[in-house]
Amino acid sequence: MGFDYFMNPFAEWIGWFPKHYSREERVLVHKIDLLILVFACFSTWACNLDVYAIYNAYVSGMQDDLQLYGNRLSYLNAIYWVGTIAFQIPSNAILTVVPAEYYIPAFEIMWGMFTLGTGFVKNYNQLMVMRFFVGVTSTPCWIGNVHIINSWYRKQELGKRNAIFYNTYPLGAMFTGYLQNACLTLDGVGGLQGWRWLFIICTVITVPISFIGIMFFPNVPGKCNSRWLTAAEKELAQKRLLDEGFAPSQGLNWGIFKRVFKAWPTWVFLVLANLYWQTPYPSTTPYLLWLNDVAYPAQTVSDINMVNNLSTISYAISIVSAMFFAFYSDWRGNRWDSLLLAGVVVLVCNVILLVYHVPNGAMFFAFIALGFCNGPINLVIAWIAETLSYDLEVRSIALAFVNMGYCVFALVIPLTAFQTKDQPRFRAGFIWSVCISVAELIMIPIPLYLERRDKRLGIHQAETDLVIASAAGLEEASKEVALGDGSISSNEKKDLDVKVHDLS
C-alpha cells in the first residue's frame, strides 16, 4: 500500500488530523486549510506589512523628510486606530450578510491604494489622512478573517489554526524590517527616497493577494457557495460543527446586540484579552526605539541595518512560541494554563524594563522574552470562539467588540503611557505594563470559573443540544437523499433537499 498523506501517523501524532477522523473528514479539513488559511494569512500578512511599514520608514529617513518630531509618530498611530475603531463592529455585522469572498478582498484593494498614497505624501497633514483611511479599509482584514476562521473548525483544531493565522502578524512586521533594508538601496531611484519605495513595494505585494480571496476564499459553512467543495463536503462541514455545538447563522436583527451584551464572555474577555494583548507592547515600538537610541545611536547605514534586523527577533520568537502553545493547548483541551505561564513571564520582563538601569543584555532579554509571550496570547481568540459556540452572530460581533477594545488601547496608550518624546526610557509606560501584568494574572480564574459554572448549571445546554440534534437530523436527511435517488419521485426528492437545507 502506498503512502496516504491524509492517514499518515505523524499527522495524527501532532493532532493535525485527530486519529478518529475519517479519511473524508481529513480531506475536507485539508481543503479548508488551503481555501481559508492561505488567503487569510497572506491577506493579514500584507495588512501588517502595510500598517507597520511606517515605523521602519520613520527610523529610515521619513522622520527628517516630513518633520515628524515630538509626538507626531504617536499621533499618526492614533489616527490609524481611530479609523479602525470606527469601522470595527459595523464591519463584522456587515460580514454576516455580505459574501466574505468579495467583501474582504475589496477592502484589501482599497487599503493597498491608500498605502500607495502614503509613499507620495508631501507633508505631515497628508500623511495623517492616508493613515486614517488605511485604518478604515484594513479593518475587515483582521477581524473579518478571525470570524471566518473560527466559523469552520472544530474546537480541537482552533488553537493551531489561530496560531498559524496569528503568525502573519510577526511575519509582516519582520518582513517590513528586511524590506526596508532592501529599499535603502533604492534611495534616489526615480527621485524618491528609500522609505517611499517601501510603501510602493508594499502596494505591489498587497493588491494581487486580493484576487486569491475572490477566487478561493469561502463564506461561513452555512452560506458557502465555493466551487472548490463538493455538495457532500459542504454538508460534512456543517455537520461536524453542529456536532461540536457550533450553531449555524440565525440571521442579523436588532436583537443581536441584546444577545451580545448579555453574554458574560463579551465583557470578561474584553478585559482579559486586552490585558494580554497590551502587556507585551514594549517588545514592539519601544524595543525598536531603544535599539535606535541606545544600542545603535550612531545612525550610520550599518547601524540602521542592525536596528531593522534586530527589531525582527522579538517577532521571530513569537512565531515559535505561538505554534508550540497552540499544539500544547489543543492537546490539553484548555487555554488557561498557557496564558498563565505567559502572564508570569510578562510580569518579570516588565519589571526589568521598569528598573531600566540594568545591563543592555538584560534589557535585550526582557524585550525578546516579551516577544515570546506574544505567542500564546492568540489563544484568547480560540477561547472566545469556543465559549460562544452556541451563537454565530454573537460570536462574530463579540470578537469585533473585544478587538475594538484592543484598538482603543492601541490608540490611547502610545499617546499617554508611551509618548515618543519619552524614548527610550518610557517610565510611565513601563509602570503601566507592570500594573496590567499583575491584573491579567488576577483575571485568569474568572472566565475559567464562569465557564465551569455554566457547564455545571446547564446554561446554554438547551441551545447546544438543539444544535447537536440538528447535526443528527442533517445526517439522516442526507442519507434519505442519497438512498432515494432511484426510488422516489422528483417532487419527493426536492422535499428531502429542502429538509437538508433547513436543518443546516
Secondary structure, 3 states (H helix, E strand, C coil): CCCCHHHCHHHHHCCCCCCCCCHHHHHHHHHHHHHHHHHHHHHHHHHHHHHHHHHHHHHHHHHHHCCCCCCHHHHHHHHHHHHHHHHHHHHHHHHCCCCHHHHHHHHHHHHHHHHHHHCCCCCHHHHHHHHHHHHHHHHHHHHHHHHHHCCCCCHHHHHHHHHHHHCHHHHHHHHHHHHHHHHHCCCCHHHCCHHHHHHHHHHHHHHHHHHHHHHHCCCCHHHCCCCCCCHHHHHHHHHHHHHCCCCCCCCCCCHHHHHHHHCHHHHHHHHHHHHHHHCCHHHCHHHHHHHHHHHCCCCCHHHHHHHHHHCCHHHHHHHHHHHHHHHHHHHHCCCHHHHHHHHHHHHHHHHHHHHCCCCHHHHHHHHHHHHHHCCHHHHHHHHHHHHCCCCHHHHHHHHHHHHHHHHHHHHHHHHHCCCHHHCCCCHHHHHHHHHHHHHHHHHCHHHHHHHHHHHHHCCCHHHHHHHHHHHHHHHHHHHHHHHCCCCCCHHHHHHHHHHHHHHC
